[in-house]
């Protein structure tokens, strides 16, 4: 008898849990769907992920796209700097222009225009390119003067002229090419 | 033949070459468009003053730049395959000629009706008459009737050669012990030059191919004369 009551009780709690589970399953499926599209590695872990602690030292940088670095530029302050920092705590209208600039230089190494300033490197690069092209030209001239044999007689102006005449007579490339550019009626180039 | 400093193709002298020219225009246009777009994007990225720090990935653009190139490739492949199969169509040639590569000349045999065979050697530079083309002229040209389907059976007697005539859109390897077939129709009369296109020894650059397309009656006269001379 006792076992029977236990059975009916457990059955009843089962139904209850089933009712609750249905709702939970729904939200669980929804979370799984979003997790499937997410690329976060923490979500993909099927166990607890250890907490990550950033143990790196704070860096300083001058960058336009991440303008505020981890630490100020001047870490160690002289006594003069420290008193200036104390003055910074008060109303800024009491700071002179030089003091404001000094405070900026304590916090940052370069201003935005200084970061974006372009160098004169392009002059050396272009100059180097022209020098090398000139040197190559020198080598090419020297080859022509001292290395190559004389050109075949077919390169004489007279021979070339006869060749062109023969190409026109033969109607070489008459559609869009060579002979197409010659006006046969007028006897001249179009 | 090409004129000095010519960069592009020669004008087509056969329907197949015309198809190849149009396909080249199509493919090159696609290449130029893609290259221009890529160059523009590179310049835009390099000269951009602002940085978006939060862009990690994007599924939409990944899909686009995967599917779009696939489509472009299909648009290139379809005309290409069309021409490939066009080359192999049955065209019932009127004339069959055998072109045999030797070191270092071509020989042509017209054996359909009678036995006609001759060698075609390059005319050396010192033997040219003024106005002739250096390294392209041959003593005997392969003469064929214009506007007739021609079959050329290409082989070699010693080493590999290749029988090529760019304006007809023909380049076929000459392999010793093997017959390769090329078919073409020459659309207009004229003289069409090509050069051996497979390295074959010391004078590989000095064995040109010269095809002369003439009206049928001229061809008949020529073949009669050649047989008499032989």
Interface residues (C-beta under 8 A of the other chain):
Chain A: X39 X64 X65 X66 X152 X153 X154 X158 X159 X162 X163 X165 X166 X167 X170 X171 X172 X173 X174 X175 X176 X177 X178 X180
Chain B: X1 X3 X6 X10 X11 X12 X50 X51 X53 X56 X57 X125 X128 X130 X131 X132 X133 X134 X167 X188 X190 X191
